[in-house]
Amino acid sequence: MKTFTKSLNNMAFITTLFLSSIANAQHFTVSNAADYPYKNLVNRTDQVKVFYTTNKQNISCRVEVELDKMTWSSAEKTILSEPSTNELLVNCLSRETAKQILTQTFLQFGQGL
């Protein structure tokens, strides 16, 4: 019983930390991108958002892609330098992950759109 209570307390603490970091996160919507697959992802989907938090020496960021009420989220990534807003998408979302999400949009919604 003590182990269960301790686990519950740990989960509550981690959840609180996670939610507070989300609350402090800034974000912006990407309106255009220059290179494949980022350009195709921005043009094909409803929204591409970059969420990020900054501290003294690095940026933690993740990307959410939305299409027709479906959302794909990337894993959080830490960047050591502060890139410009245009470079933040490329630095926060790997080319491979962007290709995978783009592929998923075709698998889920077909070739058209």
TAPEWO-V83959 format. One record per pair of residues at least 6 apart in sequence whose C-alpha atoms are under 7 Angstrom apart, sorted by sequence separation. I is the first residue (numbers start at 0). GAP is how many residues later the second one is. D is the distance in Angstrom with one decimal. If there is no record, write none. Layout:
I GAP D
I GAP D
This chain:
32 6 4.5
41 6 6.2
52 6 5.7
53 6 6.5
64 6 5.5
65 6 6.5
31 7 6.4
51 7 6.6
52 7 5.4
63 7 6.6
64 7 5.1
51 8 5.5
52 8 6.5
63 8 5.6
64 8 6.4
32 9 6.9
51 9 4.1
63 9 4.4
31 10 6.2
50 10 5.5
51 10 6.6
62 10 5.7
63 10 6.5
30 11 6.8
49 11 6.9
50 11 5.4
62 11 5.3
49 12 5.9
50 12 6.1
61 12 5.6
49 13 4.6
61 13 6.0
48 14 5.6
49 14 6.5
61 14 4.6
48 15 5.2
60 15 5.4
61 15 6.2
76 15 6.1
47 16 5.8
48 16 6.4
59 16 6.6
60 16 5.3
47 17 4.5
59 17 5.6
60 17 6.4
28 18 6.7
29 18 5.5
46 18 5.8
47 18 6.4
59 18 4.4
28 19 5.7
29 19 6.0
46 19 5.2
58 19 5.6
59 19 6.3
73 19 6.8
28 20 4.4
45 20 5.6
46 20 7.0
57 20 6.7
58 20 5.1
27 21 5.6
28 21 6.5
44 21 6.2
45 21 5.0
57 21 5.5
58 21 6.5
26 22 6.6
27 22 5.6
44 22 5.0
57 22 4.4
26 23 5.3
27 23 6.9
56 23 6.3
57 23 5.8
58 23 6.8
26 24 4.2
56 24 7.0
57 24 6.9
25 25 5.6
26 25 6.0
24 26 6.1
25 26 5.4
24 27 5.3
25 27 6.2
24 28 4.9
23 29 6.9
62 29 6.8
71 29 7.0
61 30 5.8
62 30 6.4
60 31 5.8
49 39 6.5
36 58 6.8
37 60 6.5
36 61 6.2
40 61 5.8
36 62 5.8
